Amino acid sequence: MADKSAKLRINDQDYDLPILSPTQGPDVLDIRKLYGQADVFTYDPGFTSTASCDSTITFIDGDKGELWYRGYPIEQLAGQSNYLEVCYLLLYGELPSAEQMSDFEHRVTRHTMVHEQMHNFFRGFRRDAHPMATMVGVIGAMSAFYHDSTDVADPWQREVAAIRLIAKMPTIAAMAYKYSIGQPFVYPDNELDYASNFLHMCFSVPAEKYTVDPALARAMDRIFTLHADHEQNASTSTVRLAGSSGANPFACIAAGIACLWGPAHGGANQACLEMLREIGTVDRIPEFIARAKDKNDPFRLMGFGHRVYKNFDPRANVMKESADEVLELLGVGDNPTLQVAKELERIALEDEYFVSKKLYPNVDFYSGIILEAMGFPTSMFTPIFALSRTVGWIAQWKEMIGDPQNKIGRPRQLYVGSERRDYVDFSKR
Ligand code: CMC
């Protein structure tokens, strides 16, 4: 029950709106009964002032630049935990005991292979298809392969679907990559940890022995961890909205992947690296900064700005450290793209336009730099984001399905179209 309320006056009539208080963050006006009582809707395109659900999973303080998963700050998780432990935390709410962790690892590992028939499904795509296009199709098609985990009313099937998705995403992302470069698919090696296994499936070939560099595996794991969840962002809201109709989890995650692909969201990591390449040399940066500031030019500095963070993106802080480590390890710090990135960051952080609008480098700015240094093509950046975010989508989807208050998501609108009019016969138009 809310113990605070706000008054809303419409045409001399007062309405009490309960105020809900979260454990953290701003209070929330409860307008659920508003339409029934006052016959008005609220208007909030882009949901800039709207809480679409209650959630116990992730908290962001955009002004302070804080991100917590289940209460644990991202810096601690990125420094001391690992991705699979973070998956457990996001899915079940608490850090696992050693026994719970080993059981979870065992369950995920047992599900890393995909149905052999899926190889044929992959082969139906053009080789030059973007791996995200392949991912949307293949993940959606999982409901055609794994019928025994599509009943959303059955908690056991929900659990199996969650494990399957987390386990198979690296395999599917790596297959999408291998297919696009014309190399044979590499089966998972369950002796390897989650991140090493992904690198192995992407970079090894049957003709040669490939040893995963533990430092690179650690950097990969950190990228997964930093992207694991981010409360009610566009793709997560898409997953929740799709799931609110009772759609199966594979269809919902495919919807999330489709949404993530856009350059304003997960597609920004690819767009950012392409922008750095287009800039090419440090002396051309001022030209691009000027374009970003020009109101008549749609160009934006990719990898800068965030809807919620109006301070440094805490994920970017960790990612920046990781980028420095990886570049040093690989000895590629003098790569021209990376030189442009460093100089662009320096200039943008001092420029009045970016400073006054609080446009800091975001997670996508640095992740692309690391992934490029590791040898991934830009087209794989967003699939890697999708792989990492799958656990967040699934945790949020499970939370929603398990919530007794869950109902189908159905926003209303401010209709600004034509008044009622009568059909005119073709001969009279
Ligand atoms: N370059 C230049 N100007 C910018 C940028 C940018 N990257 N981002 C925002 N602005 C300006 C924008 O023109 C606007 O100016 P004004 O107030 O004068 O009209 C002001 O800053 C506020 O921008 P907004 O579009 O109202 O902010 P938003 O919250 O709707 O958009 C954003 C957030 C992330 C979509 C946007 O900053 C952007 O397009 N950034 C580039 C794409 C990007 O890096 N996306 C990844 C986000 S982090 C990972 C993820 O969530 O997937």
Boltz pocket constraint, residues with backbone or C-beta under 6 A from the ligand:
constraints:
  - pocket:
      binder: B
      contacts: [[A, 233], [A, 263], [A, 264], [A, 265], [A, 266], [A, 267], [A, 268], [A, 292], [A, 293], [A, 299], [A, 300], [A, 301], [A, 302], [A, 303], [A, 304], [A, 305], [A, 306], [A, 307], [A, 308], [A, 357], [A, 359], [A, 362], [A, 363], [A, 364]]
      max_distance: 6.0
